[in-house]
Amino acid sequence: MSIFFDLILIKKQEYCNLALNKQTKMCNDLQKSFDKIIDGNKEWVDFVKNDTSGRFQQLAKGQNPEILWIGCADSRVPANELTGTKPGEVFVHRNIANVCVHSDMNMLSVLDYSVNVLKVKHIIVAGHYGCGGVAASLSSSQYGIIDNWLQHIKDVYRLNAAEIDAITDKQQKEDRLVELNVQEQVSNLCRTSIVQNAWKNGQQLAVHGMVINIASGELINQNCTFTSNDALSDVFSYK
């Protein structure tokens, strides 16, 4: 009997050692990836330290961006790199599939601050081809809590179902919904009281829709720019 229990104890110890080794490896891998972040910051600190333009000292005192960028949270579409802008030149808000809805207090808070405090001149809604959120919106699969967020994009599909359903190629179908989603979010922004009051008060403000081609880096203008509420129907145009 004692031999039997000894074998159990040995197996249990082997299992614990295996689990410990896996945990140690995982911790080492996490530490290595975190160290890359710290090393990257050290390089940035050296760059800032050696910069002689004085722009970082100026940025430490405040910001004065002309652009509000509302983009997708996708890691492949960074605003500054895509627009050739420097730190302090773009105010950024990002979420899954660059959605702008009137119940999103996060987005509205960013919009209000950028328009009424920072006095930005341009708002860019930037979608991108190959957007996973848009692709998921054309699926009947469930992905979790994000399904509720994707309903906003499914609504864009619903409004344009005839056009989208007429496209037989899957990729082209997704690409077209990316474009239509950007146009719809531009419209949503223009219908907010924040943007309309800025126009009413004579503030120079343009709302643009762009789509990013990740493969080429190109920002493709969707030609849906608004600089006033004149093009909105009476129902959506505040007096």
MIVOKE-174973 format. One record per residue (C-alpha): residue in one letter; x, y, z. Coordinates in nm, 4 decimals. Example, Ala and Ser with C-alpha at 12.3 -4.5 7.8 and 13.67 -1.06 7.14 Angstrom:
("A"; (1.2300; -0.4500; 0.7800));
("S"; (1.3670; -0.1060; 0.7140));
This chain:
("M"; (0.0000; 0.0000; 0.0000));
("S"; (0.2817; 0.2385; 0.0853));
("I"; (0.4350; 0.1790; -0.2588));
("F"; (0.1025; 0.2759; -0.4151));
("F"; (0.0893; 0.6036; -0.2216));
("D"; (0.4549; 0.6682; -0.3007));
("L"; (0.3741; 0.6373; -0.6720));
("I"; (0.0855; 0.8817; -0.6350));
("L"; (0.3105; 1.1307; -0.4574));
("I"; (0.5765; 1.0949; -0.7286));
("K"; (0.3212; 1.1525; -1.0068));
("K"; (0.1782; 1.4507; -0.8222));
("Q"; (0.5273; 1.5991; -0.7844));
("E"; (0.5979; 1.5409; -1.1546));
("Y"; (0.2728; 1.7160; -1.2442));
("C"; (0.3549; 2.0098; -1.0166));
("N"; (0.7037; 2.0380; -1.1662));
("L"; (0.5600; 2.0340; -1.5186));
("A"; (0.3052; 2.3012; -1.4314));
("L"; (0.5771; 2.5092; -1.2651));
("N"; (0.7997; 2.4813; -1.5715));
("K"; (0.5173; 2.5922; -1.7979));
("Q"; (0.4386; 2.8823; -1.5665));
("T"; (0.8067; 2.9813; -1.5537));
("K"; (0.8336; 2.9717; -1.9338));
("M"; (0.5189; 3.1811; -1.9666));
("C"; (0.6515; 3.4360; -1.7186));
("N"; (0.9841; 3.4492; -1.9036));
("D"; (0.8075; 3.5025; -2.2370));
("L"; (0.5911; 3.7779; -2.0888));
("Q"; (0.8949; 3.9424; -1.9325));
("K"; (1.0798; 3.9384; -2.2647));
("S"; (0.7906; 4.1026; -2.4500));
("F"; (0.7500; 4.3597; -2.1715));
("D"; (1.1246; 4.4325; -2.1791));
("K"; (1.0879; 4.5198; -2.5485));
("I"; (0.8366; 4.7875; -2.4495));
("I"; (1.0735; 4.9315; -2.1901));
("D"; (1.3673; 4.9193; -2.4320));
("G"; (1.1586; 5.0948; -2.6946));
("N"; (1.0758; 5.3683; -2.4462));
("K"; (1.4433; 5.4117; -2.3613));
("E"; (1.5141; 5.4727; -2.7293));
("W"; (1.2330; 5.7282; -2.7381));
("V"; (1.3665; 5.9004; -2.4257));
("D"; (1.7084; 5.9276; -2.5916));
("F"; (1.5462; 6.0711; -2.9048));
("V"; (1.3568; 6.3329; -2.7053));
("K"; (1.6668; 6.4168; -2.5015));
("N"; (1.8773; 6.4730; -2.8129));
("D"; (1.6112; 6.6712; -3.0006));
("T"; (1.7181; 7.0344; -3.0326));
("S"; (1.4007; 7.1772; -3.1842));
("G"; (1.2367; 7.2454; -2.8478));
("R"; (0.9075; 7.0960; -2.9648));
("F"; (0.8859; 6.8444; -2.6800));
("Q"; (0.9337; 7.1156; -2.4199));
("Q"; (0.6554; 7.3038; -2.5955));
("L"; (0.4307; 6.9944; -2.6011));
("A"; (0.4825; 6.9526; -2.2269));
("K"; (0.2994; 7.2838; -2.1832));
("G"; (-0.0098; 7.1834; -2.3841));
("Q"; (-0.1487; 7.0688; -2.7165));
("N"; (-0.3013; 7.2444; -3.0155));
("P"; (-0.3965; 6.9797; -3.2729));
("E"; (-0.5950; 7.0686; -3.5839));
("I"; (-0.7183; 6.7140; -3.6421));
("L"; (-0.9468; 6.4762; -3.4558));
("W"; (-0.8921; 6.1248; -3.5880));
("I"; (-1.1643; 5.8688; -3.5220));
("G"; (-1.0258; 5.5377; -3.6364));
("C"; (-1.0356; 5.1649; -3.5853));
("A"; (-0.8525; 5.0109; -3.2896));
("D"; (-0.6662; 4.7835; -3.5326));
("S"; (-0.2912; 4.7915; -3.4608));
("R"; (-0.2058; 4.8368; -3.8302));
("V"; (-0.3578; 5.1824; -3.8747));
("P"; (-0.1698; 5.4393; -3.6596));
("A"; (-0.2904; 5.7942; -3.7197));
("N"; (0.0417; 5.9797; -3.7029));
("E"; (0.2268; 5.7498; -3.9400));
("L"; (-0.0570; 5.7495; -4.1928));
("T"; (-0.0844; 6.1280; -4.1978));
("G"; (0.2831; 6.2143; -4.1605));
("T"; (0.2094; 6.4149; -3.8471));
("K"; (0.4115; 6.4627; -3.5314));
("P"; (0.3169; 6.4217; -3.1642));
("G"; (0.0718; 6.6931; -3.0635));
("E"; (-0.0781; 6.7336; -3.4100));
("V"; (-0.3562; 6.4718; -3.3992));
("F"; (-0.6148; 6.4102; -3.1262));
("V"; (-0.7140; 6.0437; -3.1480));
("H"; (-1.0148; 5.8301; -3.0623));
("R"; (-1.0270; 5.4655; -3.1687));
("N"; (-1.2702; 5.1784; -3.1288));
("I"; (-1.3739; 4.8613; -3.3078));
("A"; (-1.4556; 4.9526; -3.6713));
("N"; (-1.4473; 5.3340; -3.6164));
("V"; (-1.8104; 5.3541; -3.5081));
("C"; (-1.9677; 5.6872; -3.4070));
("V"; (-2.3021; 5.6466; -3.2305));
("H"; (-2.4975; 5.9031; -3.0330));
("S"; (-2.5135; 5.6868; -2.7195));
("D"; (-2.1357; 5.6412; -2.6884));
("M"; (-2.0358; 5.8832; -2.4130));
("N"; (-1.6685; 5.8024; -2.4629));
("M"; (-1.6756; 5.9143; -2.8262));
("L"; (-1.8990; 6.2128; -2.7483));
("S"; (-1.6656; 6.3281; -2.4721));
("V"; (-1.3687; 6.3151; -2.7089));
("L"; (-1.5707; 6.4955; -2.9752));
("D"; (-1.6860; 6.7669; -2.7361));
("Y"; (-1.3373; 6.8304; -2.5997));
("S"; (-1.1725; 6.8368; -2.9398));
("V"; (-1.4333; 7.0656; -3.0979));
("N"; (-1.5145; 7.3005; -2.8106));
("V"; (-1.1830; 7.3143; -2.6223));
("L"; (-0.9094; 7.2250; -2.8691));
("K"; (-1.0987; 7.3848; -3.1602));
("V"; (-0.9861; 7.1280; -3.4170));
("K"; (-1.0479; 7.2168; -3.7805));
("H"; (-1.0797; 6.8670; -3.9237));
("I"; (-1.2474; 6.5493; -3.8053));
("I"; (-1.1459; 6.2376; -3.9961));
("V"; (-1.3386; 5.9130; -3.9721));
("A"; (-1.0883; 5.6541; -4.0924));
("G"; (-1.1898; 5.2983; -4.1728));
("H"; (-0.9674; 5.0425; -4.3392));
("Y"; (-0.9931; 4.7548; -4.5806));
("G"; (-0.9529; 4.4188; -4.4092));
("C"; (-1.1423; 4.5341; -4.1014));
("G"; (-1.2272; 4.2347; -3.8838));
("G"; (-1.5220; 4.4137; -3.7259));
("V"; (-1.6822; 4.4775; -4.0626));
("A"; (-1.6181; 4.1200; -4.1749));
("A"; (-1.7754; 3.9881; -3.8550));
("S"; (-2.0780; 4.2097; -3.9150));
("L"; (-2.1495; 4.0228; -4.2375));
("S"; (-2.1455; 3.6934; -4.0496));
("S"; (-2.4165; 3.5184; -3.8504));
("S"; (-2.1586; 3.3867; -3.6035));
("Q"; (-2.1491; 3.4974; -3.2411));
("Y"; (-1.8248; 3.6432; -3.1061));
("G"; (-1.9247; 3.7540; -2.7562));
("I"; (-2.0098; 4.0940; -2.6113));
("I"; (-1.8769; 4.2606; -2.9255));
("D"; (-2.1861; 4.1328; -3.1096));
("N"; (-2.3833; 4.4158; -2.9503));
("W"; (-2.1355; 4.6739; -3.0807));
("L"; (-2.1360; 4.5208; -3.4278));
("Q"; (-2.5115; 4.5745; -3.4510));
("H"; (-2.4289; 4.9335; -3.5484));
("I"; (-2.2434; 4.8057; -3.8548));
("K"; (-2.5141; 4.5506; -3.9270));
("D"; (-2.7501; 4.8497; -3.9399));
("V"; (-2.5301; 5.0004; -4.2109));
("Y"; (-2.5655; 4.6735; -4.3997));
("R"; (-2.9426; 4.6824; -4.3476));
("L"; (-2.9613; 5.0309; -4.4992));
("N"; (-2.7571; 4.9200; -4.7998));
("A"; (-2.8509; 4.5530; -4.8267));
("A"; (-2.9559; 4.5634; -5.1924));
("E"; (-2.6203; 4.7060; -5.3034));
("I"; (-2.4083; 4.4818; -5.0833));
("D"; (-2.6015; 4.1623; -5.1593));
("A"; (-2.5549; 4.2290; -5.5314));
("I"; (-2.1776; 4.1918; -5.4861));
("T"; (-2.0784; 3.8270; -5.5265));
("D"; (-1.7102; 3.8473; -5.4281));
("K"; (-1.6694; 3.8149; -5.0505));
("Q"; (-1.3737; 4.0531; -5.0229));
("Q"; (-1.5362; 4.3164; -5.2415));
("K"; (-1.8523; 4.2853; -5.0339));
("E"; (-1.6547; 4.3521; -4.7141));
("D"; (-1.4616; 4.6376; -4.8752));
("R"; (-1.7817; 4.8066; -4.9844));
("L"; (-1.9290; 4.7792; -4.6356));
("V"; (-1.6082; 4.9359; -4.4998));
("E"; (-1.6682; 5.2354; -4.7283));
("L"; (-2.0388; 5.2619; -4.6501));
("N"; (-1.9681; 5.2328; -4.2782));
("V"; (-1.7285; 5.5282; -4.2942));
("Q"; (-1.9879; 5.7351; -4.4785));
("E"; (-2.2555; 5.6482; -4.2238));
("Q"; (-2.0313; 5.7390; -3.9302));
("V"; (-1.9520; 6.0745; -4.0928));
("S"; (-2.3248; 6.1336; -4.1187));
("N"; (-2.3694; 6.0366; -3.7538));
("L"; (-2.1043; 6.2883; -3.6472));
("C"; (-2.2606; 6.5666; -3.8510));
("R"; (-2.5936; 6.5036; -3.6817));
("T"; (-2.4537; 6.5495; -3.3295));
("S"; (-2.5431; 6.8682; -3.1443));
("I"; (-2.1695; 6.9193; -3.0831));
("V"; (-2.0763; 6.9492; -3.4490));
("Q"; (-2.3899; 7.1385; -3.5484));
("N"; (-2.3495; 7.3947; -3.2718));
("A"; (-1.9895; 7.4505; -3.3809));
("W"; (-2.1134; 7.5266; -3.7317));
("K"; (-2.3945; 7.7429; -3.5937));
("N"; (-2.1375; 7.9489; -3.4019));
("G"; (-1.9319; 8.0056; -3.7158));
("Q"; (-1.6514; 7.7663; -3.6233));
("Q"; (-1.4438; 7.6363; -3.9140));
("L"; (-1.4894; 7.2600; -3.8998));
("A"; (-1.4790; 6.9951; -4.1717));
("V"; (-1.5818; 6.6319; -4.1247));
("H"; (-1.4172; 6.3868; -4.3647));
("G"; (-1.4468; 6.0162; -4.4413));
("M"; (-1.1376; 5.8191; -4.5416));
("V"; (-1.0529; 5.4538; -4.5997));
("I"; (-0.7022; 5.3166; -4.5444));
("N"; (-0.5465; 5.0683; -4.7829));
("I"; (-0.3087; 4.8938; -4.5443));
("A"; (-0.1110; 4.7283; -4.8255));
("S"; (-0.0259; 5.0598; -4.9941));
("G"; (-0.0597; 5.2973; -4.6979));
("E"; (-0.2951; 5.5178; -4.9002));
("L"; (-0.5717; 5.7230; -4.7402));
("I"; (-0.8606; 5.7097; -4.9866));
("N"; (-1.0982; 6.0042; -4.9713));
("Q"; (-1.4625; 5.8918; -4.9689));
("N"; (-1.5783; 6.2342; -5.0918));
("C"; (-1.8291; 6.2753; -4.8114));
("T"; (-1.6895; 6.5918; -4.6531));
("F"; (-1.9279; 6.8235; -4.4656));
("T"; (-1.8499; 7.1802; -4.3581));
("S"; (-2.2049; 7.2779; -4.2577));
("N"; (-2.5447; 7.1202; -4.1992));
("D"; (-2.6833; 7.2570; -4.5266));
("A"; (-2.6736; 6.9143; -4.6895));
("L"; (-2.8640; 6.7489; -4.4042));
("S"; (-3.2389; 6.7052; -4.4229));
("D"; (-3.4547; 6.9330; -4.2064));
("V"; (-3.5197; 6.6543; -3.9592));
("F"; (-3.1489; 6.6289; -3.8759));
("S"; (-3.0483; 6.9917; -3.9192));
("Y"; (-3.0755; 7.1887; -3.5950));
("K"; (-3.1767; 7.5549; -3.6162));
